[in-house]
């Protein structure tokens, strides 16, 4: 039976990879993101392959628009089976005492408050239907801080705490809750972190074969399709030569 899967931040990186992998799995997709042009492109690509896709253009920081979009879903799209809270970003790599306030606010509003908003909008329906799965995109950065990571690491530590808390809250239901914690993944993540400095971003992946968005999407689809009595609670996914958030062997 096809599931309805809602993926935030689906226009690039891990979110876009998840869209393709869940499409290959035969699921129906609700894709959200800020870039309408990119949303349209991924929708058209997947529809040509036979996937049913609904796109919603909004920023998870915009609670009013997000609420309007989710509460006004067509009847045939309302019963969301899987929520992938993927929208998130890192900005800057300065010491905490030199960080930019606007970067902090964007990270907290997106990575923490955006995830909470989508959870609040979607999970009550899952509880009412007595089925569902929430997959939150955490990070190895949520396990321990690294130099310059400060606020970003704090937001991903918050994702872990919120995921664990939600899992406790729904433990009396069949709803499952998963925290995926990627390490070094080559997407546009570093370009965004360094405000478009492509050369600086390229150094992040120098000397190591990083993970890809597809690698993380594979785990998300696996978790969503595990037997009903199996809850993949947390998965740490690292490149072979990465041991932690701060230990990376480059060759």
Secondary structure, 3 states (H helix, E strand, C coil): CCCEEEECCCCCHHHHHHHHHHHHCCCEEEEEECCHHHHHHHHHHHHCCCCCEEEEECCCCCHHHHHHHHHCCCHHHCCCCEEEECCCCCCCCCCHHHCCHHHHHHHHHHHHHHHHHHHHHHHHHHHHHCCCEEEEECCHHHCCCCCCCHHHHHHHHHHHHHHHHHHHHCCCCCCEEEEEEECCECCCHHHHHCCCCHHHHHHCCCCCCCECHHHHHHHHHHHHCCCCCCCCCEEEECCCCECCCCCECCC
